[in-house]
C-alpha cells in the first residue's frame, strides 16, 4: 500500500494515498536503488517508490474519518499563503 500523498504522474494517471500496488521488482532509478522497489497499480501506472512510503497493510483512516479524493469545504476564515494566494 502506498503511504505517500496522492500523486499524478506524467501520463496523467493518479496514484492515491492508501492505494494497493504489486511489487514488480527492485527500483530501477538511481535515487531509489537499494532504498525502494518498483510497483504496478491497478491503473497500470508503475512507480519507483522508497520503502518508507510503503506498507503491507492498509494505512490507518485519515483524521476525522475523511477519505482520499473526498471533496470538502473550508468553513473557517480565509487563508492567505506567503505567495498571496488565498483559500476562501
Steps between C-alpha positions, in 0.01 A plus 500: 500500500620849411536734800605816318283789387279445198714563194439550129764360266605627156233305310226657717426186701460541876621286786304558819616492861409152627478346152612138470775413256695191400877480533641424156868522585778708650511873442650592164597865542828598666345698787289201609737203448554313828241734659182404317303276266300537181121462533217461249160635597156398371499788251816344347712787630847388611708697748834467676422563866709530814436230760391758761203585273371141500337254737354151481173595673253776407592828670288619793198718432561871452416729793134597522394200292580680174588300188757560228334670204205623703389856418482728805415862575704741709276643770762706680637844420674576172857369497771705329828337401842665473467522123179702539262226389188455707262220590149626571 
